[in-house]
Amino acid sequence: MQAVILAAGLGTRLEPVTTTLSKPMVPVANKPFLEWLSSSLPCDDVALVIRKEQNDIIDYFSGNDRIQFVFQEKPLGTADALKRCKDVVRDRFLVANGDCYATQADLRRLSKAKNAVAVFESSNPKAFGSVSVENGNVTSIDEKSGSGSLVNAGFYSFDEGIFDAIEKTKLSKRNEYELTDAIMLHMQMHEIEAVPLSEWKTITYPWDILELNEAILKEKGSMISKTAEIRSGAVIEEPVAIGDGAVIGPNCFIRRHTSIGKGCKVGNAVEIKNSIVMDNSFVSHLSYVGDSIVGRNCNIGAGAIFANLRLDEKTVKMNIKGEKIDSGRKKLGALIGDNVKLGVNVTIMPGKKIYPNIMVPACHKVEHDLAEQPPLK
């Protein structure tokens, strides 16, 4: 069986992480999310629909005989992206959004259906739109409505008839060809089975990365490289992921659901909790990193504090594309891009962002997102 992964999206809601990474290449449990997704699909061949400039995806998967690249020239929507694969797939095939995750067992069940939409019972259907189901079949998909509890989980099983429906699909108000519109047309000629998922995660906002990291670590267990150096006095609360050549400690505390990439160094008396520290970053002694994401090649100076809890214990909001979005989480730290340097004793308040290549002066308190270099003292 074949599969298509739609991975050409820009991922602007995840900036500054996606300023230098394609959205599907954001690491969770020390592997690009796209690797976890592609390996979970019960398929022999996978077509990745990407943009030509997504070199990080091309470089990572080149040489993988299971993977074939299909290029979407213009951002014309998910139906257009799937249309690019018309001459690549045959018979029945799976389709996966490049920012969604489900268990292998659920995806195997989905693969047995001829035409199907994976659905998930969500407590927040307004964020995803609702799917109406009668007698086990989908009757409508409404991305603007949250009237029901079932949502479209972004995984599908189709036969080649879906391409006829795509040809009839019209531009939406967003000037895109929507796959959900094509499915509604396909539904006029074919029954579309609703396949419920037992677990489901999607990466829409930065905190979703942390939740997916936690989910994969819970599912897979600890992944600690044999080449990592765990020094005396280091306490590791599993499950965690620690990459090749990482140096942990001495006398530090790595709390559960933390991923530390290859070549990282974690110094003396450091505590890292429920966070992702990407490759080749250094967290110096006497620092605390809580519920945060640290990009690649960062240097976190001694005594840095990533505050992750408001004093009034209200949920943390984050600035996403100019709008304050409530994370729904009482604990959420910082989001830091690649090549950031923090001077000693820097404090970052909850939910703040620091964009790539910025140097934060010693003793600075980050109370607002830093997209430009502040004056160095």
Beta strands, then each sheet from edge to edge (+ up, - down):
strand 1: 2-6
strand 2: 27-28
strand 3: 31-32
strand 4: 45-50
strand 5: 67-71
strand 6: 93-97
strand 7: 100-101
strand 8: 116-121
strand 9: 130-134
strand 10: 137-142
strand 11: 150-158
strand 12: 193-196
strand 13: 201-202
strand 14: 223-224
strand 15: 229-230
strand 16: 235-236
strand 17: 241-242
strand 18: 247-248
strand 19: 253-254
strand 20: 259-260
strand 21: 265-266
strand 22: 271-273
strand 23: 276-277
strand 24: 282-283
strand 25: 288-290
strand 26: 293-294
strand 27: 299-300
strand 28: 305-306
strand 29: 317-320
strand 30: 323-326
strand 31: 335-336
strand 32: 341-342
strand 33: 347-348
strand 34: 353-354
strand 35: 359-360
strand 36: 365-366
sheet 1: 5+ 4+ 1+ 6+ 11- 8+ 12+
sheet 2: 2+ 3-
sheet 3: 7+ 13-
sheet 4: 9+ 10-
sheet 5: 14+ 17+ 20+ 23+ 26+ 31+ 34+
sheet 6: 15+ 18+ 21+ 24+ 27+ 32+ 35+
sheet 7: 16+ 19+ 22+ 25+ 28+ 33+ 36+
sheet 8: 29+ 30-
end
